[in-house]
Amino acid sequence: MQYVSTRGQVSAQFPAQSFSQILLGGLAPDGGLYLPVEYPKVSGDELDAWRKLSYADLAFEVLKKFATDIPQEDLKALAHKTYTADVYRNARAGEDASQITPLRVLEERDGAKLVLQALSNGPTLAFKDMAMQLLGNLFEYELAKEHSELNIFGATSGDTGSAAEYAMRGKKGIRVFMLSPHRKMSAFQTAQMFSLQDPNIFNIAVEGVFDDCQDMVKAVSNDLEFKTRQKIGTVNSINWARVVAQVVYYFRGYLSATTANEQKVSFTVPSGNFGNICAGHIARMMGLPINKLVVATNENDVLDEFFRTGVYRVRKSAETYHTTSPSMDISKASNFERFIYDLLDRDAERVRALFKKVETHGGFDLSGKPGSDGDEFKKVAQYGFVSGKSVHADRIATIRDVQAKYGVTIDTHTADGVKVARENLVAGETMIVLETALPAKFNETIREALGRDAERPAGFENIEALPQRFEVMAPDVEKMKAYIASRTGL
């Protein structure tokens, strides 16, 4: 399996790459994102055979279609090292931790089912662990093989950072430099990251919003000389291996919710950076029988606007709301370029032009109206995408309703998903909502909604009281480069 950039500037300098060649990086050298030359297909016979597999074995079957240059016995060992009940041990009452991503039926009406897929039983209580734990093991495997080291430079709106740091802490040859928006994460999220004392972990609180952090990561990634000299890699959702790891739980959710391949399901995904639902798009392109992919946004509704109108309009920092589902406080969806590449029939030249326009004009328009950049919005339905929006009052009401009716406490992002899923649920359909995090990570809002604290898994009781280690910095790319260089010795 070979990979090319969405911006298509493949040449002698930037040839098609293997999985291992793109594993440690993020952006392609031309500023685009990597995608396989073509999506591998999954047959009905394979789906039938996969129904009985453990999560680790299913992960191996999916991953081997993409990581064709890693020996299969090594890949299988990495999958089994990652997906264990011990790693994903924070299952709630009534959940089977050995299932890794167990399903819970919330409601049934008119032949329709609303189902929650638990993705937050890992060490940092967020769905990011599903990919990040694998990424940590893949990185360590690849670096040991190359006798090399890696400096991970990433940005987080809350959950990616802690998942990356917990996956990489203590890993030989790896340092993590993680940017986060200063004072814009929940107290729990902040404590998870900043309380880590491992010498290979560096937390930088940036005076700005998440998009300022993400822009700095992209700027450093685009400085090829600095990136090469400092051995910079990324764990943000632009990293292809992370996306592939997330594809696995769509297959698991579908296979757990159905009994025959003729049945279809839909997925609702709380979305900010478009990485999580991009994995669903890829699963669908591989042949997984997905009906709808429902994008659920919060007040930062750049994706909802596109899927309603065909206009992609990024927001400036001053226009980005700080909400009670802060991990979705994103107004420039990095992974969206991968979907646009497919929507435009893989016309890399047009993709390059459109995303150049994002940088110069703040967006593009595919509505087909006079003066627009194209009319591809009419094709969006062919890919199953619809969308909806949830605001603070919606998530408070949804948290209360789900608790009152089903005795289940959900976090704020998952509440956005449930609210939008209900709006798109039709008779006879199974709708799976991908859980985003455990409610303990957003206790301030749980207390507002329910008048009590969220339950915490063992080991997290007093995390906010732990000593914290971090540095506050302005969103200055050159100063950030100097900071990294001073701590790597490279």
N, C-alpha and C positions, 0 to 999 in steps of 0.2 A: 504494500500500500504506500503510495507516494502522496505528498501534500504540496499544494500550491497556495499562493497568496490570493486573497480576494481582489487585490489591486493588480495582479497579473503581470508584474514586471519580472517574469522569469527569464533569466538569461544565463550566460556562462558565469556571471557573478552571483546570481541568485537562482540556482537550479531548483527543480523539484526536490523535496526533502523526504527522508524517512521519518518514522515516528520518533525514533531515538534522537535524531538530529534536531527535531523541534521541541523535544520534551522539556528542556531546561529553559527555553526562552518564552517570549510572549508575542510581540509584534513581529511580523516578517520584516526583512530589511527595507522593503518599500513602504512600510507603514501599514500594510494590510494585515489581515488575520488568516491563519492557516485553515484550510479545509482539505479533505481528501479529494483526489482527482475525480473520484466518483464514490457515492455511498455504497457500502457493501449491502447486499440484500439478505433478508432472512426468510427462509421458506416456511410453509405451513408445517412440514415435517419437523423442522428444527424447533418451531414453537411448541409442538406437541412434546418433543423430547425434553425441552427445557422446563416444562411444567413441574417436574418432579425434582429439579435440582436445588441444592442449597444455594444461598445467596452468593457464596464465594465461587462455586462452580459456574453459576450463571454469569457472574462478573468475568470469569475467565473466558467463557464462550463468546461474550460480546467483545471483550478487549482484544482477543486474538484476531478478530476481523480487522482491527485498526493497527495494532502493534505487531505487524507481521515480521519485523526484524528482531524481535526479542524471542529467544528460544522458548518454546511453549512450556517446557517444564519449569523454566524460571518464572514465566508469567503466571503460571498456575500457583507456584509457591508464593509469589507476591500477593495474589488475590486471597489465598488462604491465610497469609500472615495478617492481612488487613481486616477482613470481614469475619470477625469472631464475636461471640457473645460477650467475651470479656472486654473487648474494645467498645462495643455498643451495649453497654451494661445498664444504661439509665432508663430502661423500659419502665413505663408506668403500670399501675395495677391493672391486671387483665391482659397485658401485652406479653407476648412470648419473645424474649430477647434473642433467642436463637434464630428468629425470622429476620432479624436485622431491621427490616422496614415493614412491620406488621400493619394490617389494615384494620380499621374500626368503622363499622357502619353507624353513622349518626342518625339518619332518618330514611324511611321508606314511605313513598306516597305515589299513587297513580302509576305503580309499576316502576317508579324511578328510585334510585338509591343515591344518597349523598354519603360519600365515604372519605375518611381521613386516612392518609398514608403517613405513618410515623417515620420521620426522617431525622429526628433530633435526639436519638438515644446515644450519640457519641460523646466523647470527652468534653466538648464545649457546648453541648446541648443545642446545637443548630445544624441545619441540613448541610452546611458547608463541610462538616466532618466526613460526609459520605464520599466526597472526592478528595479532600485534603489528606486524609489518612493514607489513601492509596498513593497520592502524589509524593508524600514524604518517603514512603518506601521505594517508589520508583526513582526518586532523586538519589537516594542513598545508594541504590543498586547501580545506577548509571555512573555516579561519581567514583564509586569504588572500582568499577571496571576501567575508567579512564584515569584513575589516580589523580583526580582533579578536585577542585573546590568550587563553591557557588555562593554568590551573594544575592540573596533574594530581596528584591525591592518591590514593595506592593503598597496598595492603598485599600482602606477598609471603611465602610460606613457602619461597621459594628461587628459582624460575625465572621467575615473572611479573615480578619486579622487574628483573632483568637484561635480559629481553626488552624490557620497556617502555623502560628507560633507553637501550639500544642503538638502539631504534627512534626515540626522541625526541631524542637528543642532537644539539645543534646546530640543531634545528628552530626556525624563526623563530616567535616569539610563544608558545613553549611552555616552561613550567618543570615539573619532575617532583619531587614530594615523596613518597618511597617509604619506608614503614614495613616493618621486618622484625623477627622475634623475635631478641633479642640472644643471640649465641653458640649458635644452634640451627639454623644452616645449615651445609652442608659448607664446608670451607676454600676450595674452588674457587668455589662459589656466592658466598660472602662476598667473595672477591677480585674476581670479575667485577663486582660492584656497586660496592664501596667504592673500587676503584682508579680509577674514572672521575673525572676532574678537570674535566669540563665545567662551566662556571659555572651552567648551567640545571638541574643535577642536584643534588638534596639527599637524602642517605641518612640515615635516622633509625633507629637500633637501639633497639627498645622492650624494656624490662625486663618480659618476659612471654612468652606463646606467640602463635602466629599469630592465634588467635581474638581475642586482645586487640587486635591490630593491626586486624583486620577490623572489630571492633566500633567502633573509633575512626573508621574510614572511613565506616561507616554513620551514626554520630552526627553527623559533620560534614555528610554528604549530607542528613541530615534537618533541618539548620538552614538553612532555605531562604534566610533573609536573608543569612547569612554566605556560603553557597554562591553566591548571585547576586553579592554585592559582590566576592567574591574570584575570581569566574569559575572555580569549581571543577569539574573534570571527572574522570572515572575511567577507568582501563584495566583494572580488575579484571574477572574473568569475568562479573560482572553486566552489563558493557557489552554491549549487544545486537550491535553491529558485530563484536565479537570472536567471539561465538557463531556468527554467520552465516559469518564467515571459516572457522571450523572445520567447518561443514557441508560445505564444498567437498571436504575430503580424505576424507570418507566416500564421496562419489560417486566420487572418483578411485580409492579402494581397491576399491570394488565393481566398477567398470568394468574395472580392471586384472586382477581375479581371475576374471572371468567372460567368457563368450563369447555369452551369450544372456540376455535379460531374464527368462526363466522360472527361471533359477538364483537361489538365495538364498545369502547368506553371513551369518555372524554376526561380531560385533565384541566383543573383550574390551578394556576400557578401565581402566587404573589410575586411581582416582578418589578425590578428597578433597573438592573444592568443587562437584562435579557439573557443571562447565561443559563439559568435554570430552565427556562422554557425553550431556549435554543436547543437544549438536549432533547426535549420532547419533539421538536421539529425534526431533529436528526433521526430519532427513533421512528417517527412516522415515515420519513423518507426511506428508511431501511425496510419498511413493510409492516411495522407494528400497526394493528387495526385501531388506530385512534380516530375518533370522529371529530371532536373539537379540541382545540388548544385555547383555553380561555386565559387571557392576560388580565390579571388583577393589579391595578395600581392604587397608590394612595393619592394625596393631594398633588403630588408631583407626577402629573399625568401625561408626560410626553408620549409614552407608548399608547395609552388609551386614545389620545388625540390622533395618532397615526392610524390606528386600526379602526377608527370611526370615520376619518376624513381623507386619509392618504397624505396628510401633511406631517412631516417630521420636523419639529421645531424645538430645538434644544433651548433650555432656559439658562440665563446667566446666574451667577452665584447669588446675586441680590434677589432673584426671582425664585430661588429654591426654598421651599418651605421646610422648617424643622418640625417634624411631626412625631406622633406617638408610635409610628411604625418606622423608626429611623433608618433601618437597614435598606429601606426603599427610597430614601431621600436622595434620589439620583435623577439628574435631568439631562444626562448625555449617556445613552445606553451603549456601552462599548461593544457588546456582542451582536447588536442589531445589524451590523454590517454583514455578518454571516448570512442572515436571512435575506437581506436585500440582494446579496450576490445570487442566491437561488431564485429570488423573485424576478430578477432581471436576466434570467436564463444564463447566468454565469458570464455576463458581459463585463469583464474586469475593467475595461476602459471607462464604461459608464459609472461603475461603482467608484472608481478612483475620482472621477469628476464630481460625483454627488457628494462624497465625503470631503473633498476639497471645499465644496460649497458650504458644508457644515461649518468648516473652520472660518471661512470668509464671510458667509452670510447668515450663519446660525441655523441652517436647515435646508430642506428641499421639499418639493411638492410633486407627488406622483398621482394626484387626483385626476389628471386628464383635462382639467379646466384650462381655459386660455391662459397662456403664459406659464403653464406648469412645466416641470422637468420630464414628464412622461405620464402614461396612463395605466401603469401597472397595478394601481390600487384595485382595479376590477378583477385582478387575478388572486387577490389575497384569500378570498373564500376557498379557493382550490386547495390551499394549504391548511385549511381548518381553523384559521385564527379568527377569534372574536375577542372583545375586551369589555372591561367595566372598571368603575372607579369606586373607591370607598374612602370616606373621610372620618375624622375623629369620632363624631357622633355615631356613625355607622359601626365602627369597631367596638365602641363601648356597648352599644345595644346588642351586637352579635355575641360578644363575650358573655354578657348576662344571659342571653337567650339559650346559647349552647350549654351553659352551666345549669340553668334551670331545667331545661328539657332532657338533657342527656347525662348530667353529672360530670361533664368533661370541661376542664379549664383549658382554653386555647390562648396562645399569645396574640399580640396585636396584629402581626403580619398575617398569620393564619386566619384571623378574624376577617381581614380584608378579603382573603381568598374565599372564605365561606360565604360572605355577603354577596360577592360577585358570582360565585358558583350557583347560589340559589336563584339568582336572576336569570341564569342561563340553563337551568335544569328543565328538561322536558320529559314528558311521560315515556316510560319504557327505557330510560337511559340510566346508566351508571356513571356518576360524576365523581372522580377522585380528586380531592383537594390535597395538594402537597403541603404537608406541615413544614413550617419554616424554622421554628424554635420552640423550646419549652417556655412556658409563661414566666418562670422565675427570672428570665433575662430582662423582663420588662415589668418588674414588680410595681413600679409607680402607677402604671396604668391599670394593672390588675386590681390594685387597691382602690383606685377610683371606680372601677366597674363593679367590683364585688364587695368592697368594704372590708377586705381581709388580704393578707399576704398570700402569694402563690406558694405552693409547696416546692421545696428544694430537694434535689437528690442529695444523698450523703456525700459529704466532702465540700459542699458549697455553702454551708450554713452562714459563715461569717466572712465571706470573700471580700466584701467592701472594706473590712477593717484591716486587711493585710497592707503592709508597706508597699508603696507604689514607686516605680522607677520609670521616668520618661523625660523627654525634653520638649519644650515648646519652641516652634520655629515658624517664621513667616513663609509664605508660599513662594520661595525664591529658589529656582532650579540650580543656579550656580552655587549657592551656599549649600544646597542639599548634596550636590556632587562632592564638594569639598568635605562635607561631614562624612560621607561614605568613604572617600579615599583615605581620610585620616584614621579610619578604624579598620581598614582592611590591610594596610601596608603594601598594597599593590601599585 
